Amino acid sequence: MADESWPKNIICLGTDWYSPLESSIRQITTEFRHRGCRVLWINPLPIRFPSAKRPDFQKKIINKAKTHTRLLRKSAPDVHVYSPLYLPVFSPWAMKINRVLVSFQVFLLKHLLGFRSPLVIGSEFTCWYAMPAIRRHPIFFHFADKISAFREVSSIPKKRRKLEDMEFEIIREANVSGCSSQSIHKHVLDVASNQGWSTDGILYLPHAVDSRVFDESQNEADPSDIADLPRPIAGYYGSLTQANDKGTFLAAAKALPDWSFVFIGKVVGDYDELAVLKNVHFLGPKAHADIPRYGRCFDVCFMGWLPHEWITNSFPLKTMEYLFLGKPIVCSGRMDEVAKSFPGLIRFTNNTEEFARGLVEELAHDSPTRVEERREAVGDFTWETYVDKVLKAFGKIRDSRHDR
């Protein structure tokens, strides 16, 4: 890391590259690409086989199959994307085999593609599977969520312990960790402190906004599939799963028949009851570069999830982007850290009646002053600044080692 031009090569063990959702780890890696880095992107392994009882079971299987038919592709001149081969079994013995398989594949690709002296960036359990191949390189892990609280797995004691073991190893091996919420930051610090590991590289790094994309779209025309919808428009973008508070969304759409409710993103849950309403519009996934154009058309933005440890520890990326757009925000349920971070800028509701009323009142009370307050609240949260802090942390670690 002594070379000031470091890094030039990135190995990222992140979310599914082929997903239409532009995750935070994808945006972090994009910032490194802007700085001249080339990327070897490793698509994730699932942590469990989805239950056949889930309404979105078939969609999940089809999506995962599509990803793995691509194997290795050059997605851009500076990006290679690889979907690793593995055993679709998640017993302890199979996970050990998969660790060997994934590590070997990453090791082989690193040498075949000439990724010398890489910075490894992780955000998924795939980082654990690849650890034997990457632990000798500098590792940055982006804790967008509390990964030991993974939905549908963390509630099973035996599987929870396995998640915690995997998480512990990631915390131990990562030279720098970026935690997107204060609760995750505290959790990672506590784990490291209790084990006697160094906490120097564990940072509180909230999500940010891709200011290039959001600023460059200012003068572009409104998309045709939303421009003519009846106003006002209550809008949501991001994946829709069984974890979202669809019951509240449904009640609000019924309570406000003169409003248009717009959902942008991939639907992997059962949303048939919403889809049949005349004032509800599912516009499907959109390219990240187009999201600001749709967001500008929203009169009020909304979000909401069912209560879960995963949600309690999260800080949704869309919060920052909604605020950057200057839009009023109504959230189903309470997210304490979001409320503390942006006091008075987000409306939290406790039931379906409050949610519908909140949409109406937030729109009625909106003003140019409020728009500016929201934008100013997140003006300093950019991925450029985020990456600067990560590299500065690596520099401090390097300097402290040289001083010994």
N, C-alpha and C positions, 0 to 999 in steps of 0.2 A: 504493500500500500504506500510505499515511499514515493512512487511516481505520481505527480500532481494530476496527470491525465487519467488516473485510475478512477472508476473502472471503465473499461472499454467493452467488456463482455459481461452479460447478465444471464444467469440461469435462474429462471423463475418457475417455482412450483406453486402455481396459482389456481384460480378458478377455471372453468371451462372456457377456453379461448373462443369457441364457436357459439357460446351463449350470446344472445342479443343484449344482455344486460352488461353494461360497462362497469365492472366492479371497481372498488377502490384500488385493489392490487394491480388491476389493469391500467388504471390511470397513473399510479406511481411508476409503473414500468414505462408507460408512454413518456413520462417526464424524463426518464433516463435515456430514452430513444432520442428525444429532442436534444440531448447533450452528446449525441454521437455514439451511443452504445448499441451494440447488436444483441439480440435476445434469442436464447433457446428457451422456449416456453413448454413446460411439461404439464399436460392436462391432469386433472385430479383422478384419484381412485375413490370410489365410494367407500364409506366407512361401514356400511351395512347394506344388505339386500332389501329393497323396499317391500313393505308388506303388500301382499296381493289384495288385501281388504281396502287399501287406499283408493280413493276415486281417481287419483292421478297415476296409478300404478303403470298402466299401459303406456302413457306418455313418457314416463321416466325411463322405462325400458327401451322404448324406441329412440329417445334422445341420446341415451348412453350408447346404444348400438351405432347410431349415426356418427357419433364422435369417434368411435374406435375403428370405423371403416376407413378413416382418413390416415391413421398411423402417423407418418412423417410428411409434413408439407411445408413449403416455403410460403408463408402467408404474405410476406412483404420482403423487399430486398434485405431488410435488416432483422427479419423475424423468422425463425424456424419453429414450428409447432409440432410437438410429438405427443401422441396418445399411447401411454405405455401398455404393454401386454401384462396381464395378471390373471390369477385364478379367481373366478367370481364366487369365492367362498370366503367367509369371514370368521372362521374358527381360529383359535390361537395358532395351530400348526400352519394353517394356510396363510395367516398374516406374516409368519416368519419366512415362509417360502416367497411370498410376494415382496418382502423386504429385500431379499437376495435378488429377485428378478428385476425389480425397479432400479435398485442400486447399480446392477450390472448394465442395464440399458442406459442410465444416465451417464455412467462412467464411459461407456463406449461412444455415445453421441458426443460427449464433451471432447473426446480426442479426435473423432472422425470429422467434426465440424470446426476443430481448431479453436475451441473456447478456452484460451489460456488465461490464467490468473483471474478467474471470474469472481464477481460478487454474486452470491446466492441469495435470492429473495424468496421467502416462503409466506404462505397465508393459509395453507391447507395441511391436512394430515399426510399428504403425499411427501411433505418434507421429512416426516418420520420414516416413511418407507425408503426414502433415498439417502438417509443419514450416513450410512457407511461410505457412500460415494462423495458426499459433500462436506463432511465435518472438517476436512483439512483446509477448506476455503473460508473466507470471511462470510458470515451468515447474518442477514437481516430478516427478522420475522415480523410480519405485520399482523398484530392481533386485532383484526376487525371485530371479532366476536370472542367470547369465552368458549374456546373450543371443547373444553371438558363438559360443557353444558349442552352439547349437540342434541338437537331435538330427537325424540323417539328412541334415543340410545341412553342418554344420561339418567333416565328414570329407572333403569335396570341396574341394580347394584354391581353385578359382576362386570357388565360392560362399562359402567361408569368408572370402575377402578382401572380398566384397560385404557380408557380415554385419558384418565389422569396420568397414568404411566407414560403414555405417548406425549402428552402435554409437558410433563416434567422434563423429559429428555430434550424436547424442543427448547424449553426455557434455558436448560443447562448449556446447550450447544450454541445457541444464538449469541453472537457477539453484541448485537444491538437489537433491541425489541421495541417496536412502536405500538403503543396501546391506544386504541381509538376512544376509549371511555375511561373515566377516573376509576370506576369499579374494576375494570379489567386491569388497569395499571396497578391498583392496590393488590389484586389477586396475584399478578405475576411477581410483584415485589415480595409479597408474603411467601410465595413458594420458594423464591430464590433465597430469601433471608433465612427461612426455616431450614434450608438444606446447606447453608453456609456458602452459597455461591455468590459471585460478584453481582452487585446491582447497578454498577456504573453505567451500563449500556441500556438500562430499562427506562424508556422514555414515555411520557404522556404526549402522544401526538394525535390530536383529533383529526377526523376526516377533513378534507378540503374541497375546493371547487376547481374544476378545469376552466380557469378564467379565459384561456384562449378560445375554447369552444363557445363559451357563453357570451363573450364580448363580440366575437366575430359574427354572430348570428343576429346582431341587433337590427340590421337593416334588411334582413331577408323577409320575403313575403310569408304570410301565414299559410300553413299547409291546407290543401284543398279539402281534406277529409274532416277538418275541424272548423274551418273558417265560417261555414254557413250554419253551424249548429245553433239552436236557440240559446239565448243568454238568460240568466247567468250560467257559467260553466264551473262546476266543481270537478277538479282534475286530480288524478293520481297517476304516477308512473313508477314502474318497477315490477318485479315478478309478483304474481298473485298465487298464493298457495293456501293450503288448509290452515296455515298459521295466521293469516290475515283475519281481521274482524269483519268478515263478510256479512254477518247478521246485522251489524250496525250500518254498514254501507247500504244494505237492502232496505232497512227501515227508513233511512234518510231519503233514498230515491223515491220511495212510496210517499213519504211525507211532503216532498217537494216536487210534485209532478211537473211544474213549470220550469224546473232547472234541468240542465243537461249534465249527466254524470259521465265523465270520460275516464276510461281506464286504458293506459298505454303500457304495454309490456306483455311478457309471456305468461299465459294462464296455465298453471299446472294443477290447480284444484278444481273443485266442482262449483262453478258459478252460473249454473243454468237458470236459477231463480232470478238472478240479476239480469242475465242476458235477454230474457223475454220482455223486460220492461221497455216501453217505447222511449223513455227518456234516458236510457242507459246505453252507452256506446263503447264497445270494446274495439279499439283501433289496432290492436296487435303490437308486436315489438317494432321499435324504431331505432335507427342508427343513433349512436350517442351524439353525433354532430347535429341531429335534427331535434333532440330533446328540448333545447331552449326555445325553438320555434313553437313547439306545442305548448310548453310551459307558459310562454307569454300570452297564450290564448286563454289560460285558466283565469277565472275571476277569483277563485279560492282554491288553494291546494289542500289536500287532506291525506291522512295516513292513519293506520291503526292495526294492532295485532292482538291476538289473544294472550292472556297472561302466561308467562313462562320464564324460567330462569334465564334462558337465552336472550329474551327481550329485555329483561331487567338489567342485564349487563351490556346491552348494545346501545349504540348511538347512530341511528340511521343516517346514511350518507345523504339521502334525499332531503333531510332537514336543512343541510347547508345549501343545497342547490335551490330549494324552494325559497329560502331567505335571500339568496343571491339574485333571484328573479324579482324580489321585492313583493312577493305575493302573501296575502293572509294565509295562515295555516291553522287547520283544525285537526286535532289528534284524538282518536278514540282511545280512552284509557290515559294513564298517567305514566310519564317517563321522567323520573325525578331529575336525572342529570341534564336532560335536554331543557327542562324547565329552569334549572339553576343557571345553565349556560346562557340562555337567552330569555331572561325574565321579561314578561309582558309581551313577548313577540309571538308566542304560540298559544293557542287556545286548547286546553285539555278538557275532556268531557268524561263524565262518569256513566252515562247511559245513552240510549238511542235518542231520547227526546232532547237531551242537552246537545248531542252531536248535530242534529238537524238545526236546532236553534242557533248553535254556534256558527254554522255556515252562513246563515242569514245575517246575524249580527256582525260578524267579522267583515262581511262585504259592505254592510251599511256604514260601518265605522272606518272604512279604509280611506286613506288620504295620501297625497303626495309626500307629506311629512312622514307618515308611517312607512311608506315604500322606501324612503331614504334611510330610515332607522334600521330596517331589516337588512338592506344592502350593506350598510356600514358595519353591522354586527359581524359579518363574515368576510369583510373586505381583505383582511390579512390572512385568511385561511386559503392558501393556494398550494397546489402540489409542488410548485417551484420551491416555496419556502420549506415545505415538508421534506423534500429530498435534500435541501441544503442542511437541515438539521440532522438528518441521518448521516450524511457524509462528514459533518462536523463531529458527530459522536464517534465515528470510526477513527477520525484524526486524533481525537483525545486519547482513545485506547492505544493507538499506535505510539503516540508521544509518551504516554505513561510507561509503556513497555521499554521504550528507548532510554528512559530516565532511570530504570532499575539497575 
